Amino acid sequence: MSDSKHILITGGTGFAGSHLAEHLLKTEPDATIHVTTLKKGAEALPEGVGNTVVIHELDLANLEQTKALFSEVRPSEIYHLAAMAEVGSSFEQAAKITSVNMQLQLSVLTALQTVVPSARILIVGSALEYGKVAPSELPITEDQPFRPLNPYAVSKVAQDLLAYAYAESYGLQILRVRPFNHTGERQTTAFAIPAFAEQVVKVERGELPALRVGNLAAIRDILDVKDVVRAYTTVMQHGVVGEVYNIGSGVGVAMQTVVDELIQLATVEVPIEVDQARMRPADIAELRADISKITALGWRPEISLRETVQRIIEYWRSIP
């Protein structure tokens, strides 16, 4: 490897990972950006990114493969985004999600400790770790107790606590973040907002009669993915080792508002139908972040919900 700065993104061909790679290519022009992937190569990355970053195809849950990667790359900064992120179907895949996410974390943290113990690593958790929150507990601070409501959220709690344990036990340069809902182009339809946008485009094309929705009363703290990856780099550069930071807007938005924004952008009338299959067995009424810790580092959200939704619907219109 060259003497330039080496930055590693695990899960770098995924949704947030690909946006982070785009951002780092602009903000770290002299660095070599490496991304890991289990089975997707350059074709999973946007134009101009896939042929610029260094792609490593491996199973991060395999400790020997992960140690070999860290030995080859010798990264000074690691953004650990790799995880199974199936929220809606996590009860159906509970055994797989919990075991894979736990093994991923153990493998990455062990390789960090044994190969590059001086590297800074950002561990990406989830606001779903907080789970069931009473109205009196809003906005949610980083000290909020964990009450996860699905196996995916449980796996993220386990990842978070493993990172804390390794940081305290070995003095590693570990920083943790808990992003709230974030969205943007290239996010899969396993998540609500892109699923809504894809359906709206299909209604425009005459392929669907209506937009099918779940619980639109739920209130979420929604950020643009481009603001989120800026937050990741802010914490990497300015965060306090051992600390954890919420990443959110600090504002609660009803999912009904998101649907209304999409319908306003539609070129035809879009009827709405409630689909019971889209209702989760245990849904959270409201999630809203206290973002005072991360704003103290100099970060603020910049992109409006309308701008985000506009980009998402244009993305789905661009797909034949």
Secondary structure, DSSP 8 states (H G I E B T S, - for coil): --SS-EEEEETTTSHHHHHHHHHHHHH-TTSEEEEEESS--GGGS-TTTTTTSEEEE--TTSHHHHHHHHHHH--SEEEE-------TTTTTTHHHHHHHHHHHHHHHHHHHHHH-TTSEEEEE--GGGT-S--GGG-SB-TT------SHHHHHHHHHHHHHHHHHHHH--EEEEEEE--EE-TT--TTSHHHHHHHHHHHHHTTS-SSEEES-TT-EE--EEHHHHHHHHHHHHHH--TT-EEEES-S--EEHHHHHHHHHHH-SS---EEE-GGGS-SS--SB--B--HHHHTTT------HHHHHHHHHHHHHT--
